[in-house]
């Protein structure tokens, strides 16, 4: 029976040390291109594939990261996880995904998994790091059990959060630009001549909603518009909530605004459907725009005027940060600027 090669065998065949083979397998940057090519040639010729346990014993790393997401069905989280996984694979890492379903708490049929329980599972699994995307950390009132779990998690392994930075908690945070995206799309509507603009979607319990609504009102005020007169309907972040918000707006007894600004593309889609169901056409009767692009909205009728937060760049930056932390270096965080996508809806 053919013998399974070991890392020691690969080292002898390539005439290098076992440590060098380990560095190549773990994609460590402290290996010259010439040596890496020589070792990789031997690995490829012998179809060598070390199992995870063996690699872990040598490197003392699992080469696996946990990603905790609050709703994988949400396009924002889905696209971000996709980009994180791609960047992980390039760095020689794998991910384990934990989906808590906590983002859509208002849906009574959804079973929410306690995030502090997931944190304990991650710690027990001896993974190399964890990336947190949304969840309880995004709520204005964070449960005490979550905070205790987060504190324990931070003490156990590197943590990166894409979202909110909590004071007194020592984790790396990548905060998305929640100000320029709203100012940019609101100014676009104003430049188009729309003065009476309603805001729909989001939740008063989520800190990001407060940031976006505040920026929306500030931008109106800077344009000389009475921000107190603007209609705001905070419902939630999904298409049905955009539909509900638009219906509430139409039934409110207020004059029909010239435009609607939705918190994201899915909410905008729901609002457009509600307007159509009530005999109104976008953008002829009322314009609709969005604060956040989701993949696929360019195929919607009409194409939605929106803001691209560049999730592909965010995902790559998250992994660059994690890799520098794992190498005991300080992460270099550069701002990612959102971009306006002009569509047909406004």
C-alpha positions in Angstrom: 0.0 0.0 0.0 1.3 3.5 -0.9 2.6 5.4 2.0 0.9 8.7 2.8 3.5 11.4 2.8 4.1 13.5 5.9 5.3 17.1 6.2 8.7 15.6 7.2 8.8 13.7 3.8 8.0 16.9 1.9 10.7 18.8 3.7 13.3 16.1 2.8 12.2 16.1 -0.8 12.4 19.9 -1.1 15.6 20.0 0.9 14.1 22.5 3.4 13.2 22.4 7.1 9.9 21.2 8.4 9.2 24.7 9.7 9.6 26.0 6.2 7.0 23.5 4.8 4.7 24.5 7.6 5.1 28.2 6.7 4.3 27.5 3.1 1.2 25.4 4.0 0.0 28.2 6.3 0.6 30.8 3.7 3.1 32.6 6.0 4.7 35.7 4.4 8.1 34.9 5.9 9.1 32.6 3.0 10.9 33.7 -0.1 9.1 33.3 -3.5 11.9 30.9 -4.7 11.6 28.7 -1.6 7.8 28.8 -1.7 7.8 27.7 -5.4 10.2 24.8 -4.7 8.2 23.5 -1.8 4.9 24.0 -3.6 6.2 22.0 -6.6 6.9 19.0 -4.4 3.5 19.4 -2.7 1.8 19.4 -6.1 3.8 16.6 -7.6 2.9 14.3 -4.7 -0.7 15.5 -4.3 0.1 16.3 -0.7 -2.9 17.5 1.4 -2.3 17.6 5.2 -5.3 17.1 7.3 -6.5 19.9 9.6 -5.4 18.1 12.8 -1.9 17.6 11.6 -1.6 21.2 10.4 -3.0 22.4 13.7 -0.4 20.4 15.7 2.5 22.0 13.8 1.3 25.6 13.5 -0.8 25.6 16.7 -3.5 27.1 14.6 -6.8 25.7 13.3 -6.5 27.9 10.1 -10.2 28.5 10.7 -12.2 31.6 11.5 -15.7 31.9 12.9 -18.1 34.3 11.2 -21.2 35.3 13.3 -24.0 36.7 11.1 -27.4 37.9 12.3 -29.3 36.9 9.1 -27.6 35.1 6.2 -30.8 35.6 4.0 -30.2 39.4 4.2 -28.3 40.4 1.0 -26.0 42.7 2.9 -24.8 39.9 5.1 -24.8 37.3 2.3 -22.6 39.4 0.0 -20.2 40.3 2.9 -19.8 36.7 4.0 -19.1 35.7 0.4 -16.3 38.3 0.1 -14.9 37.3 3.5 -14.8 33.7 2.5 -13.0 34.5 -0.8 -10.4 36.5 1.1 -10.0 33.8 3.7 -9.3 31.1 1.1 -6.7 33.3 -0.5 -5.0 33.6 2.9 -5.2 29.9 3.5 -8.0 30.0 6.0 -11.5 28.5 6.2 -14.6 29.9 7.9 -17.3 28.4 10.0 -20.6 30.3 9.7 -22.9 30.9 12.7 -26.3 32.4 11.7 -28.2 33.7 14.7 -31.3 35.0 12.8 -31.4 37.9 15.3 -31.7 40.7 12.7 -35.4 40.0 11.9 -36.6 39.7 15.5 -40.1 41.0 14.6 -40.8 37.8 12.6 -42.4 35.6 15.1 -41.7 32.4 13.2 -38.0 33.0 13.3 -36.0 31.0 16.0 -33.4 33.3 17.4 -30.2 31.7 18.6 -28.6 33.3 21.7 -25.3 34.9 20.5 -23.6 34.5 23.9 -24.2 30.7 23.5 -22.5 30.9 20.1 -19.6 32.7 21.6 -19.1 29.9 24.1 -19.2 27.3 21.2 -16.5 29.3 19.3 -14.2 29.5 22.4 -14.6 25.7 22.9 -13.8 25.1 19.3 -10.4 26.7 19.6 -10.7 28.7 16.4 -8.1 31.3 15.5 -10.4 34.4 15.4 -14.0 35.6 15.0 -15.7 38.1 12.8 -19.0 39.5 14.0 -21.5 40.9 11.5 -24.4 42.6 13.1 -26.6 41.1 15.7 -27.2 42.3 19.3 -24.2 44.6 19.1 -26.1 46.8 16.7 -29.0 47.4 19.1 -29.1 50.6 21.2 -29.9 48.4 24.2 -27.4 45.5 24.2 -28.4 42.5 26.5 -26.2 42.1 29.5 -25.7 38.4 28.7 -24.4 39.4 25.3 -21.9 41.8 26.8 -20.6 39.2 29.2 -20.2 36.7 26.4 -18.5 39.3 24.2 -16.1 40.1 27.0 -15.2 36.4 27.5 -14.8 36.1 23.7 -12.4 39.0 23.5 -10.3 37.6 26.3 -10.0 34.3 24.4 -9.2 35.1 20.8 -9.0 38.0 18.2 -12.4 39.6 17.5 -13.3 41.9 14.6 -16.7 43.6 14.4 -18.1 45.1 11.3 -20.4 47.6 12.8 -20.6 49.3 16.1 -17.8 50.1 18.5 -18.7 49.7 22.1 -16.8 51.7 24.7 -14.7 49.8 27.2 -14.5 46.7 25.0 -11.2 46.0 23.3 -11.9 44.6 19.9 -11.0 45.7 16.4 -13.9 47.5 14.7 -14.6 48.3 11.1 -17.3 50.9 11.1 -19.2 51.4 7.9 -19.8 55.0 6.7 -23.4 55.6 7.7 -23.2 59.4 7.1 -21.8 60.1 3.7 -24.0 57.4 2.1 -27.2 59.2 3.3 -25.9 62.7 2.7 -24.9 61.7 -0.9 -28.3 60.2 -1.8 -30.3 62.9 -0.1 -28.3 65.6 -2.0 -28.9 63.7 -5.2 -32.7 63.9 -4.7 -32.4 67.6 -3.8 -30.4 68.3 -7.0 -33.1 66.5 -9.0 -35.6 69.1 -7.6 -37.3 67.0 -4.9 -37.9 69.0 -1.8 -40.6 67.0 0.0 -38.9 63.7 0.8 -40.1 61.0 3.2 -37.8 58.4 4.9 -38.9 54.8 5.3 -37.5 51.7 6.8 -35.0 50.9 9.6 -35.7 50.3 13.3 -35.6 52.8 16.2 -33.9 50.1 18.2 -30.9 49.9 15.9 -28.1 52.5 16.2 -27.5 52.6 12.5 -31.0 53.7 11.8 -30.5 56.7 14.1 -27.3 57.6 12.3 -29.0 57.5 8.9 -32.2 59.4 9.9 -30.1 62.1 11.7 -28.0 62.6 8.6 -31.1 62.7 6.4 -32.6 65.4 8.5 -29.3 67.4 8.8 -29.0 67.3 5.0 -32.5 68.7 4.5 -31.8 71.4 7.1 -28.6 72.4 5.3 -30.6 72.8 2.1 -33.0 75.2 3.9 -35.8 72.7 4.3 -37.8 72.3 7.5 -36.5 68.9 8.6 -39.3 68.7 11.3 -41.9 68.5 8.5 -40.3 65.4 6.9 -42.3 62.2 7.2 -40.4 59.3 8.8 -41.7 55.7 9.0 -39.3 53.3 10.8 -40.6 49.8 10.2 -37.6 47.4 9.6 -35.1 46.3 7.0 -37.0 43.9 4.7 -39.2 44.2 1.6 -42.5 43.7 3.6 -41.5 46.6 5.9 -40.9 48.9 2.9 -44.4 47.9 1.7 -45.9 48.6 5.1 -44.2 51.9 5.4 -45.4 53.1 2.0 -49.0 52.0 2.9 -48.8 53.9 6.2 -47.5 57.0 4.3 -50.4 56.8 1.8 -52.9 56.4 4.6 -51.4 59.1 6.9 -53.5 61.9 5.4 -50.3 63.8 4.5 -49.9 65.1 0.9 -48.0 62.7 -1.3 -44.3 63.6 -1.0 -42.2 64.1 -4.1 -39.8 61.3 -3.2 -39.2 58.5 -0.8 -35.7 57.6 0.6 -35.5 54.0 1.8 -33.0 52.7 4.2 -31.9 50.0 1.7 -32.8 48.5 -1.6 -35.0 45.7 -0.2 -37.1 48.3 1.6 -37.2 50.4 -1.6 -38.5 47.4 -3.6 -41.3 46.9 -1.1 -42.2 50.5 -1.2 -42.3 50.6 -5.0 -44.6 47.5 -5.0 -47.0 49.2 -2.5 -47.0 52.4 -4.6 -47.8 50.4 -7.7 -50.6 48.5 -5.9 -52.1 51.9 -5.1 -52.0 53.1 -8.7 -48.8 55.2 -8.4 -45.9 55.0 -10.9 -42.2 55.4 -10.0 -40.6 57.9 -10.8 -43.5 59.6 -12.7 -45.7 60.1 -9.7 -43.2 59.8 -6.9 -39.4 59.1 -6.9 -37.8 56.4 -4.8 -34.1 56.1 -3.8 -32.1 53.9 -1.4 -29.3 54.4 1.1 -27.7 51.0 0.4 -27.2 48.9 -2.7 -28.0 45.2 -2.6 -26.9 42.9 -5.5 -29.7 42.3 -8.0 -31.4 45.7 -7.6 -30.1 46.7 -11.0 -32.4 44.2 -12.5 -35.5 45.6 -10.7 -38.0 47.7 -12.7 -37.3 50.5 -12.4 -33.6 50.2 -11.6 -33.1 51.7 -8.1 -31.0 54.8 -7.5 -28.9 53.8 -4.6 -25.5 53.9 -2.8 -22.9 51.1 -3.1 -21.1 50.6 0.2 -18.5 48.4 -1.6 -18.9 45.2 0.4 -16.2 43.5 -1.7 -13.7 46.0 -0.3 -15.1 45.7 3.2 -14.7 41.9 3.1 -11.1 42.1 1.9 -10.3 44.7 4.5 -11.7 42.6 7.3 -9.4 39.7 6.4 -6.4 42.0 6.0 -7.1 43.2 9.5 -7.5 39.7 10.9 -4.2 38.5 9.3 -2.3 41.4 10.8 -3.7 40.8 14.2 -2.9 37.1 14.0 0.7 38.1 13.2 0.8 40.4 16.3 0.7 43.5 14.2 -1.6 46.6 14.4 -4.3 46.5 11.7 -4.2 49.4 9.2 -7.7 50.6 8.6 -8.3 52.9 5.6 -11.7 54.5 4.9 -14.0 53.0 2.2 -16.0 55.7 0.4 -19.5 54.8 -0.8 -20.5 55.4 -4.4 -23.7 56.7 -5.9 -25.4 54.4 -8.5 -27.8 56.4 -10.6 -30.8 54.3 -11.6 -34.3 55.0 -13.0 -36.3 55.3 -9.8 -35.2 58.8 -8.9 
